[in-house]
Amino acid sequence: MSPRRRGGRAPATRRPPARRRNRRPVRAGRPVGRRQRADDRLTGLLVAAVFAVTLVVAVVDWLLAHWWILIVTGVLAALAGCAWLFHKKRQAQWEAVRTQGLRYDLARLDALHHSRFEEAVRDLMRRDGCPDAVRVGGGGDLGADVKATDPYGRHWVIQCKHRRNGLAGSAVGTPDLQILNGTARQVHGADVAVIVTNGRVTAPALTFAEQQRLHVVDRHTLALWAAGARPLWELLRAVPPPRRPTTLS
């Protein structure tokens, strides 16, 4: 017989506690929220597309109903285009007249600012048949103030040295030509490297220029060129031969 407790009652049998399963909370809100945002974006795009199509259809219907507006708009656009072309043509004609008659005397060149002097050299190259002549002088120009291509296909790189006092100003020396010699061909691809000044050039600089196949336009040569006597390539000696045959060659 099983033992009894006092009072005549049998002791109660204890059951082991049931194991609880650790269930992680399902974060259903996150994927549902992303899906909802994607659906909202898609809905917004569809609404915008429908609105755009509706607007285009409405505009087309309105233009078809008012067809004369299309005709008037086309005529006005054509007139505006013709006026623009006429203006550009007249501007080109006046520029050609101006450059063909361009002349400078030394007193006028002496009075120019150095940047205006560079522009004058550019304009003289254009006058002589180099429509692509451009002024590139300024900080970081690497020794090139004016670039141009002559009618014979030769690429010119010109460095300008303006002296306000003309012959009384400081002379252009060898260091100036060394800068041109170091960048004109290697950096700018020059066929003809030129230094132009309204002042003096030292004898050592002229010797260096001859040794390095550089061309010097001194005050005397500049006066002839600016007066319109001949193109610059006809005033300089030992200019490289033409790159391509032209009507001028």
ChimeraX commands (.cxc) that place a marker at each C-alpha (Angstrom):
marker #1 position 0.00,0.00,0.00 radius 0.5
marker #1 position 1.20,3.49,-0.75 radius 0.5
marker #1 position 2.02,5.70,2.15 radius 0.5
marker #1 position -0.60,8.18,3.19 radius 0.5
marker #1 position -0.23,11.62,4.67 radius 0.5
marker #1 position -1.70,12.54,7.90 radius 0.5
marker #1 position -5.42,12.88,7.56 radius 0.5
marker #1 position -5.77,9.78,5.38 radius 0.5
marker #1 position -5.21,11.55,1.99 radius 0.5
marker #1 position -2.76,10.25,-0.62 radius 0.5
marker #1 position -0.07,12.71,-1.76 radius 0.5
marker #1 position -0.75,14.40,-5.15 radius 0.5
marker #1 position 1.53,13.45,-8.06 radius 0.5
marker #1 position 3.33,16.51,-9.63 radius 0.5
marker #1 position 3.52,16.73,-13.43 radius 0.5
marker #1 position 6.56,18.24,-15.09 radius 0.5
marker #1 position 5.91,21.74,-16.43 radius 0.5
marker #1 position 5.10,21.87,-20.15 radius 0.5
marker #1 position 7.75,23.43,-22.37 radius 0.5
marker #1 position 6.78,26.71,-23.95 radius 0.5
marker #1 position 7.71,27.32,-27.56 radius 0.5
marker #1 position 9.56,30.55,-28.09 radius 0.5
marker #1 position 7.76,32.12,-31.01 radius 0.5
marker #1 position 9.34,35.14,-32.53 radius 0.5
marker #1 position 6.93,37.91,-33.26 radius 0.5
marker #1 position 6.11,38.09,-36.93 radius 0.5
marker #1 position 6.92,41.50,-38.17 radius 0.5
marker #1 position 4.25,41.54,-40.76 radius 0.5
marker #1 position 4.11,45.31,-40.86 radius 0.5
marker #1 position 7.45,45.76,-42.61 radius 0.5
marker #1 position 6.92,43.78,-45.86 radius 0.5
marker #1 position 3.34,44.92,-46.03 radius 0.5
marker #1 position 4.45,48.56,-45.69 radius 0.5
marker #1 position 7.03,48.24,-48.46 radius 0.5
marker #1 position 4.55,46.57,-50.73 radius 0.5
marker #1 position 2.04,49.28,-49.96 radius 0.5
marker #1 position 4.52,52.03,-50.83 radius 0.5
marker #1 position 5.43,50.30,-54.10 radius 0.5
marker #1 position 1.76,50.01,-54.97 radius 0.5
marker #1 position 1.25,53.68,-54.14 radius 0.5
marker #1 position 4.13,54.71,-56.39 radius 0.5
marker #1 position 2.81,52.57,-59.22 radius 0.5
marker #1 position -0.64,54.03,-58.77 radius 0.5
marker #1 position 0.82,57.55,-58.82 radius 0.5
marker #1 position 2.71,56.85,-62.03 radius 0.5
marker #1 position -0.37,55.44,-63.69 radius 0.5
marker #1 position -2.41,58.46,-62.65 radius 0.5
marker #1 position 0.28,60.81,-63.97 radius 0.5
marker #1 position 0.47,58.89,-67.27 radius 0.5
marker #1 position -3.29,58.98,-67.69 radius 0.5
marker #1 position -3.31,62.71,-66.93 radius 0.5
marker #1 position -0.52,63.36,-69.44 radius 0.5
marker #1 position -2.25,61.37,-72.17 radius 0.5
marker #1 position -5.53,63.12,-71.46 radius 0.5
marker #1 position -3.83,66.51,-71.61 radius 0.5
marker #1 position -2.12,65.69,-74.92 radius 0.5
marker #1 position -5.36,64.46,-76.43 radius 0.5
marker #1 position -7.14,67.58,-75.26 radius 0.5
marker #1 position -4.45,69.85,-76.73 radius 0.5
marker #1 position -4.48,67.97,-80.04 radius 0.5
marker #1 position -8.27,68.14,-80.23 radius 0.5
marker #1 position -8.14,71.87,-79.48 radius 0.5
marker #1 position -5.50,72.49,-82.16 radius 0.5
marker #1 position -7.48,70.46,-84.70 radius 0.5
marker #1 position -10.49,72.56,-83.89 radius 0.5
marker #1 position -8.40,75.74,-84.24 radius 0.5
marker #1 position -6.16,74.66,-87.17 radius 0.5
marker #1 position -5.52,78.23,-88.25 radius 0.5
marker #1 position -3.35,78.75,-85.14 radius 0.5
marker #1 position -0.95,76.10,-86.43 radius 0.5
marker #1 position -0.69,77.91,-89.76 radius 0.5
marker #1 position -0.08,81.29,-88.12 radius 0.5
marker #1 position 2.53,79.79,-85.77 radius 0.5
marker #1 position 4.34,78.12,-88.66 radius 0.5
marker #1 position 4.38,81.33,-90.69 radius 0.5
marker #1 position 5.73,83.32,-87.75 radius 0.5
marker #1 position 8.41,80.73,-87.09 radius 0.5
marker #1 position 9.45,80.78,-90.75 radius 0.5
marker #1 position 9.62,84.59,-90.74 radius 0.5
marker #1 position 11.68,84.56,-87.56 radius 0.5
marker #1 position 14.09,82.01,-89.05 radius 0.5
marker #1 position 14.47,84.04,-92.24 radius 0.5
marker #1 position 15.11,87.20,-90.22 radius 0.5
marker #1 position 17.76,85.42,-88.14 radius 0.5
marker #1 position 19.51,84.06,-91.25 radius 0.5
marker #1 position 19.41,87.49,-92.90 radius 0.5
marker #1 position 20.91,89.08,-89.78 radius 0.5
marker #1 position 23.70,86.51,-89.62 radius 0.5
marker #1 position 24.46,86.98,-93.32 radius 0.5
marker #1 position 24.62,90.76,-93.00 radius 0.5
marker #1 position 26.77,90.45,-89.91 radius 0.5
marker #1 position 29.19,88.18,-91.76 radius 0.5
marker #1 position 29.30,90.60,-94.69 radius 0.5
marker #1 position 30.03,93.58,-92.47 radius 0.5
marker #1 position 32.71,91.57,-90.64 radius 0.5
marker #1 position 34.32,90.68,-93.96 radius 0.5
marker #1 position 34.30,94.32,-95.06 radius 0.5
marker #1 position 35.75,95.41,-91.75 radius 0.5
marker #1 position 38.54,92.86,-91.74 radius 0.5
marker #1 position 39.44,93.42,-95.40 radius 0.5
marker #1 position 39.88,97.11,-94.72 radius 0.5
marker #1 position 41.58,96.66,-91.36 radius 0.5
marker #1 position 44.64,98.82,-90.91 radius 0.5
marker #1 position 46.70,99.87,-87.89 radius 0.5
marker #1 position 49.49,102.37,-87.48 radius 0.5
marker #1 position 52.17,102.01,-84.83 radius 0.5
marker #1 position 50.90,104.90,-82.73 radius 0.5
marker #1 position 47.51,103.22,-82.43 radius 0.5
marker #1 position 49.08,99.87,-81.58 radius 0.5
marker #1 position 51.30,101.47,-78.94 radius 0.5
marker #1 position 48.26,102.97,-77.21 radius 0.5
marker #1 position 46.42,99.66,-76.90 radius 0.5
marker #1 position 46.11,97.63,-73.72 radius 0.5
marker #1 position 48.04,94.37,-73.97 radius 0.5
marker #1 position 44.80,92.37,-74.30 radius 0.5
marker #1 position 43.60,94.68,-77.07 radius 0.5
marker #1 position 46.96,94.25,-78.76 radius 0.5
marker #1 position 46.38,90.49,-78.81 radius 0.5
marker #1 position 42.94,91.06,-80.31 radius 0.5
marker #1 position 44.47,93.31,-82.98 radius 0.5
marker #1 position 46.92,90.54,-83.93 radius 0.5
marker #1 position 44.01,88.10,-84.11 radius 0.5
marker #1 position 42.07,90.46,-86.38 radius 0.5
marker #1 position 45.08,90.94,-88.66 radius 0.5
marker #1 position 45.32,87.17,-89.09 radius 0.5
marker #1 position 41.62,87.05,-89.94 radius 0.5
marker #1 position 42.11,89.86,-92.44 radius 0.5
marker #1 position 44.82,87.84,-94.17 radius 0.5
marker #1 position 42.55,84.81,-94.63 radius 0.5
marker #1 position 42.53,82.95,-91.30 radius 0.5
marker #1 position 38.84,82.90,-90.30 radius 0.5
marker #1 position 39.51,80.57,-87.36 radius 0.5
marker #1 position 42.00,82.96,-85.72 radius 0.5
marker #1 position 41.26,83.14,-82.00 radius 0.5
marker #1 position 42.74,84.94,-79.03 radius 0.5
marker #1 position 43.61,82.55,-76.21 radius 0.5
marker #1 position 45.87,84.83,-74.18 radius 0.5
marker #1 position 45.47,85.03,-70.43 radius 0.5
marker #1 position 46.38,83.05,-67.37 radius 0.5
marker #1 position 47.57,79.56,-68.25 radius 0.5
marker #1 position 47.86,80.21,-72.00 radius 0.5
marker #1 position 51.20,78.32,-72.06 radius 0.5
marker #1 position 52.87,80.81,-74.35 radius 0.5
marker #1 position 50.07,81.08,-76.92 radius 0.5
marker #1 position 48.17,84.35,-77.22 radius 0.5
marker #1 position 46.73,83.86,-80.71 radius 0.5
marker #1 position 46.14,80.69,-82.73 radius 0.5
marker #1 position 45.21,80.53,-86.41 radius 0.5
marker #1 position 45.28,78.35,-89.51 radius 0.5
marker #1 position 46.36,80.06,-92.72 radius 0.5
marker #1 position 44.89,79.32,-96.18 radius 0.5
marker #1 position 47.76,76.88,-96.79 radius 0.5
marker #1 position 46.78,74.68,-93.84 radius 0.5
marker #1 position 49.64,75.75,-91.55 radius 0.5
marker #1 position 48.88,76.12,-87.88 radius 0.5
marker #1 position 50.19,79.36,-86.37 radius 0.5
marker #1 position 50.88,79.96,-82.68 radius 0.5
marker #1 position 51.65,83.58,-81.83 radius 0.5
marker #1 position 52.91,85.07,-78.59 radius 0.5
marker #1 position 52.34,88.81,-78.21 radius 0.5
marker #1 position 54.65,91.16,-76.32 radius 0.5
marker #1 position 53.16,94.64,-76.10 radius 0.5
marker #1 position 55.26,97.58,-74.97 radius 0.5
marker #1 position 53.35,100.77,-74.22 radius 0.5
marker #1 position 56.49,102.84,-74.76 radius 0.5
marker #1 position 57.35,101.12,-78.03 radius 0.5
marker #1 position 61.06,101.15,-78.71 radius 0.5
marker #1 position 61.68,102.84,-75.37 radius 0.5
marker #1 position 60.12,99.92,-73.51 radius 0.5
marker #1 position 61.90,96.80,-72.27 radius 0.5
marker #1 position 63.29,94.60,-75.01 radius 0.5
marker #1 position 62.03,91.12,-75.74 radius 0.5
marker #1 position 64.76,88.75,-74.62 radius 0.5
marker #1 position 65.78,85.12,-74.93 radius 0.5
marker #1 position 63.64,83.93,-71.97 radius 0.5
marker #1 position 60.49,85.05,-73.81 radius 0.5
marker #1 position 61.47,83.03,-76.85 radius 0.5
marker #1 position 62.40,80.04,-74.72 radius 0.5
marker #1 position 58.84,79.91,-73.39 radius 0.5
marker #1 position 57.47,79.99,-76.92 radius 0.5
marker #1 position 59.95,77.36,-78.07 radius 0.5
marker #1 position 59.01,75.04,-75.20 radius 0.5
marker #1 position 55.25,75.04,-75.83 radius 0.5
marker #1 position 54.41,76.14,-79.38 radius 0.5
marker #1 position 55.13,72.84,-81.12 radius 0.5
marker #1 position 55.03,70.33,-78.27 radius 0.5
marker #1 position 51.86,71.64,-76.60 radius 0.5
marker #1 position 49.99,73.59,-79.30 radius 0.5
marker #1 position 51.11,71.69,-82.41 radius 0.5
marker #1 position 52.39,74.76,-84.23 radius 0.5
marker #1 position 53.78,74.65,-87.73 radius 0.5
marker #1 position 54.80,78.30,-87.41 radius 0.5
marker #1 position 55.78,79.72,-84.01 radius 0.5
marker #1 position 55.88,83.53,-83.91 radius 0.5
marker #1 position 56.53,86.24,-81.36 radius 0.5
marker #1 position 55.08,89.67,-82.16 radius 0.5
marker #1 position 56.12,92.88,-80.46 radius 0.5
marker #1 position 55.78,96.59,-81.01 radius 0.5
marker #1 position 59.07,97.07,-79.20 radius 0.5
marker #1 position 62.70,95.91,-79.43 radius 0.5
marker #1 position 64.23,92.44,-79.58 radius 0.5
marker #1 position 67.69,91.72,-78.22 radius 0.5
marker #1 position 70.42,90.34,-80.46 radius 0.5
marker #1 position 70.79,87.10,-78.42 radius 0.5
marker #1 position 67.04,86.57,-78.74 radius 0.5
marker #1 position 67.23,86.92,-82.53 radius 0.5
marker #1 position 70.08,84.41,-82.63 radius 0.5
marker #1 position 68.12,81.96,-80.48 radius 0.5
marker #1 position 65.06,82.38,-82.68 radius 0.5
marker #1 position 67.06,81.56,-85.80 radius 0.5
marker #1 position 68.59,78.49,-84.16 radius 0.5
marker #1 position 65.20,77.16,-83.00 radius 0.5
marker #1 position 63.26,78.02,-86.18 radius 0.5
marker #1 position 61.17,80.64,-84.42 radius 0.5
marker #1 position 59.89,83.73,-86.21 radius 0.5
marker #1 position 60.16,87.25,-84.82 radius 0.5
marker #1 position 57.87,90.08,-85.86 radius 0.5
marker #1 position 59.64,93.18,-84.61 radius 0.5
marker #1 position 58.39,96.74,-84.72 radius 0.5
marker #1 position 59.44,97.28,-88.33 radius 0.5
marker #1 position 57.82,94.08,-89.61 radius 0.5
marker #1 position 54.72,94.78,-87.52 radius 0.5
marker #1 position 54.35,98.20,-89.14 radius 0.5
marker #1 position 54.40,96.65,-92.63 radius 0.5
marker #1 position 51.99,93.90,-91.67 radius 0.5
marker #1 position 49.50,96.16,-89.85 radius 0.5
marker #1 position 49.48,98.61,-92.74 radius 0.5
marker #1 position 48.17,95.85,-95.01 radius 0.5
marker #1 position 51.21,95.57,-97.24 radius 0.5
marker #1 position 51.24,91.76,-97.42 radius 0.5
marker #1 position 50.10,88.77,-95.35 radius 0.5
marker #1 position 52.39,87.86,-92.50 radius 0.5
marker #1 position 53.64,84.64,-94.15 radius 0.5
marker #1 position 54.93,86.72,-97.07 radius 0.5
marker #1 position 56.86,89.02,-94.74 radius 0.5
marker #1 position 58.66,86.25,-92.85 radius 0.5
marker #1 position 61.55,84.17,-94.10 radius 0.5
marker #1 position 61.84,80.38,-94.02 radius 0.5
marker #1 position 58.15,79.73,-93.34 radius 0.5
marker #1 position 57.32,76.00,-93.63 radius 0.5
marker #1 position 55.82,74.87,-96.96 radius 0.5
marker #1 position 52.05,74.57,-97.33 radius 0.5
marker #1 position 50.37,71.57,-95.77 radius 0.5
marker #1 position 47.78,71.25,-98.53 radius 0.5
marker #1 position 47.41,72.65,-102.07 radius 0.5
marker #1 position 45.07,75.62,-102.33 radius 0.5
marker #1 position 44.06,78.17,-104.92 radius 0.5
marker #1 position 46.67,80.48,-103.38 radius 0.5
marker #1 position 49.56,78.01,-103.70 radius 0.5
marker link #1:1,2 radius 0.2
marker link #1:2,3 radius 0.2
marker link #1:3,4 radius 0.2
marker link #1:4,5 radius 0.2
marker link #1:5,6 radius 0.2
marker link #1:6,7 radius 0.2
marker link #1:7,8 radius 0.2
marker link #1:8,9 radius 0.2
marker link #1:9,10 radius 0.2
marker link #1:10,11 radius 0.2
marker link #1:11,12 radius 0.2
marker link #1:12,13 radius 0.2
marker link #1:13,14 radius 0.2
marker link #1:14,15 radius 0.2
marker link #1:15,16 radius 0.2
marker link #1:16,17 radius 0.2
marker link #1:17,18 radius 0.2
marker link #1:18,19 radius 0.2
marker link #1:19,20 radius 0.2
marker link #1:20,21 radius 0.2
marker link #1:21,22 radius 0.2
marker link #1:22,23 radius 0.2
marker link #1:23,24 radius 0.2
marker link #1:24,25 radius 0.2
marker link #1:25,26 radius 0.2
marker link #1:26,27 radius 0.2
marker link #1:27,28 radius 0.2
marker link #1:28,29 radius 0.2
marker link #1:29,30 radius 0.2
marker link #1:30,31 radius 0.2
marker link #1:31,32 radius 0.2
marker link #1:32,33 radius 0.2
marker link #1:33,34 radius 0.2
marker link #1:34,35 radius 0.2
marker link #1:35,36 radius 0.2
marker link #1:36,37 radius 0.2
marker link #1:37,38 radius 0.2
marker link #1:38,39 radius 0.2
marker link #1:39,40 radius 0.2
marker link #1:40,41 radius 0.2
marker link #1:41,42 radius 0.2
marker link #1:42,43 radius 0.2
marker link #1:43,44 radius 0.2
marker link #1:44,45 radius 0.2
marker link #1:45,46 radius 0.2
marker link #1:46,47 radius 0.2
marker link #1:47,48 radius 0.2
marker link #1:48,49 radius 0.2
marker link #1:49,50 radius 0.2
marker link #1:50,51 radius 0.2
marker link #1:51,52 radius 0.2
marker link #1:52,53 radius 0.2
marker link #1:53,54 radius 0.2
marker link #1:54,55 radius 0.2
marker link #1:55,56 radius 0.2
marker link #1:56,57 radius 0.2
marker link #1:57,58 radius 0.2
marker link #1:58,59 radius 0.2
marker link #1:59,60 radius 0.2
marker link #1:60,61 radius 0.2
marker link #1:61,62 radius 0.2
marker link #1:62,63 radius 0.2
marker link #1:63,64 radius 0.2
marker link #1:64,65 radius 0.2
marker link #1:65,66 radius 0.2
marker link #1:66,67 radius 0.2
marker link #1:67,68 radius 0.2
marker link #1:68,69 radius 0.2
marker link #1:69,70 radius 0.2
marker link #1:70,71 radius 0.2
marker link #1:71,72 radius 0.2
marker link #1:72,73 radius 0.2
marker link #1:73,74 radius 0.2
marker link #1:74,75 radius 0.2
marker link #1:75,76 radius 0.2
marker link #1:76,77 radius 0.2
marker link #1:77,78 radius 0.2
marker link #1:78,79 radius 0.2
marker link #1:79,80 radius 0.2
marker link #1:80,81 radius 0.2
marker link #1:81,82 radius 0.2
marker link #1:82,83 radius 0.2
marker link #1:83,84 radius 0.2
marker link #1:84,85 radius 0.2
marker link #1:85,86 radius 0.2
marker link #1:86,87 radius 0.2
marker link #1:87,88 radius 0.2
marker link #1:88,89 radius 0.2
marker link #1:89,90 radius 0.2
marker link #1:90,91 radius 0.2
marker link #1:91,92 radius 0.2
marker link #1:92,93 radius 0.2
marker link #1:93,94 radius 0.2
marker link #1:94,95 radius 0.2
marker link #1:95,96 radius 0.2
marker link #1:96,97 radius 0.2
marker link #1:97,98 radius 0.2
marker link #1:98,99 radius 0.2
marker link #1:99,100 radius 0.2
marker link #1:100,101 radius 0.2
marker link #1:101,102 radius 0.2
marker link #1:102,103 radius 0.2
marker link #1:103,104 radius 0.2
marker link #1:104,105 radius 0.2
marker link #1:105,106 radius 0.2
marker link #1:106,107 radius 0.2
marker link #1:107,108 radius 0.2
marker link #1:108,109 radius 0.2
marker link #1:109,110 radius 0.2
marker link #1:110,111 radius 0.2
marker link #1:111,112 radius 0.2
marker link #1:112,113 radius 0.2
marker link #1:113,114 radius 0.2
marker link #1:114,115 radius 0.2
marker link #1:115,116 radius 0.2
marker link #1:116,117 radius 0.2
marker link #1:117,118 radius 0.2
marker link #1:118,119 radius 0.2
marker link #1:119,120 radius 0.2
marker link #1:120,121 radius 0.2
marker link #1:121,122 radius 0.2
marker link #1:122,123 radius 0.2
marker link #1:123,124 radius 0.2
marker link #1:124,125 radius 0.2
marker link #1:125,126 radius 0.2
marker link #1:126,127 radius 0.2
marker link #1:127,128 radius 0.2
marker link #1:128,129 radius 0.2
marker link #1:129,130 radius 0.2
marker link #1:130,131 radius 0.2
marker link #1:131,132 radius 0.2
marker link #1:132,133 radius 0.2
marker link #1:133,134 radius 0.2
marker link #1:134,135 radius 0.2
marker link #1:135,136 radius 0.2
marker link #1:136,137 radius 0.2
marker link #1:137,138 radius 0.2
marker link #1:138,139 radius 0.2
marker link #1:139,140 radius 0.2
marker link #1:140,141 radius 0.2
marker link #1:141,142 radius 0.2
marker link #1:142,143 radius 0.2
marker link #1:143,144 radius 0.2
marker link #1:144,145 radius 0.2
marker link #1:145,146 radius 0.2
marker link #1:146,147 radius 0.2
marker link #1:147,148 radius 0.2
marker link #1:148,149 radius 0.2
marker link #1:149,150 radius 0.2
marker link #1:150,151 radius 0.2
marker link #1:151,152 radius 0.2
marker link #1:152,153 radius 0.2
marker link #1:153,154 radius 0.2
marker link #1:154,155 radius 0.2
marker link #1:155,156 radius 0.2
marker link #1:156,157 radius 0.2
marker link #1:157,158 radius 0.2
marker link #1:158,159 radius 0.2
marker link #1:159,160 radius 0.2
marker link #1:160,161 radius 0.2
marker link #1:161,162 radius 0.2
marker link #1:162,163 radius 0.2
marker link #1:163,164 radius 0.2
marker link #1:164,165 radius 0.2
marker link #1:165,166 radius 0.2
marker link #1:166,167 radius 0.2
marker link #1:167,168 radius 0.2
marker link #1:168,169 radius 0.2
marker link #1:169,170 radius 0.2
marker link #1:170,171 radius 0.2
marker link #1:171,172 radius 0.2
marker link #1:172,173 radius 0.2
marker link #1:173,174 radius 0.2
marker link #1:174,175 radius 0.2
marker link #1:175,176 radius 0.2
marker link #1:176,177 radius 0.2
marker link #1:177,178 radius 0.2
marker link #1:178,179 radius 0.2
marker link #1:179,180 radius 0.2
marker link #1:180,181 radius 0.2
marker link #1:181,182 radius 0.2
marker link #1:182,183 radius 0.2
marker link #1:183,184 radius 0.2
marker link #1:184,185 radius 0.2
marker link #1:185,186 radius 0.2
marker link #1:186,187 radius 0.2
marker link #1:187,188 radius 0.2
marker link #1:188,189 radius 0.2
marker link #1:189,190 radius 0.2
marker link #1:190,191 radius 0.2
marker link #1:191,192 radius 0.2
marker link #1:192,193 radius 0.2
marker link #1:193,194 radius 0.2
marker link #1:194,195 radius 0.2
marker link #1:195,196 radius 0.2
marker link #1:196,197 radius 0.2
marker link #1:197,198 radius 0.2
marker link #1:198,199 radius 0.2
marker link #1:199,200 radius 0.2
marker link #1:200,201 radius 0.2
marker link #1:201,202 radius 0.2
marker link #1:202,203 radius 0.2
marker link #1:203,204 radius 0.2
marker link #1:204,205 radius 0.2
marker link #1:205,206 radius 0.2
marker link #1:206,207 radius 0.2
marker link #1:207,208 radius 0.2
marker link #1:208,209 radius 0.2
marker link #1:209,210 radius 0.2
marker link #1:210,211 radius 0.2
marker link #1:211,212 radius 0.2
marker link #1:212,213 radius 0.2
marker link #1:213,214 radius 0.2
marker link #1:214,215 radius 0.2
marker link #1:215,216 radius 0.2
marker link #1:216,217 radius 0.2
marker link #1:217,218 radius 0.2
marker link #1:218,219 radius 0.2
marker link #1:219,220 radius 0.2
marker link #1:220,221 radius 0.2
marker link #1:221,222 radius 0.2
marker link #1:222,223 radius 0.2
marker link #1:223,224 radius 0.2
marker link #1:224,225 radius 0.2
marker link #1:225,226 radius 0.2
marker link #1:226,227 radius 0.2
marker link #1:227,228 radius 0.2
marker link #1:228,229 radius 0.2
marker link #1:229,230 radius 0.2
marker link #1:230,231 radius 0.2
marker link #1:231,232 radius 0.2
marker link #1:232,233 radius 0.2
marker link #1:233,234 radius 0.2
marker link #1:234,235 radius 0.2
marker link #1:235,236 radius 0.2
marker link #1:236,237 radius 0.2
marker link #1:237,238 radius 0.2
marker link #1:238,239 radius 0.2
marker link #1:239,240 radius 0.2
marker link #1:240,241 radius 0.2
marker link #1:241,242 radius 0.2
marker link #1:242,243 radius 0.2
marker link #1:243,244 radius 0.2
marker link #1:244,245 radius 0.2
marker link #1:245,246 radius 0.2
marker link #1:246,247 radius 0.2
marker link #1:247,248 radius 0.2
marker link #1:248,249 radius 0.2
view
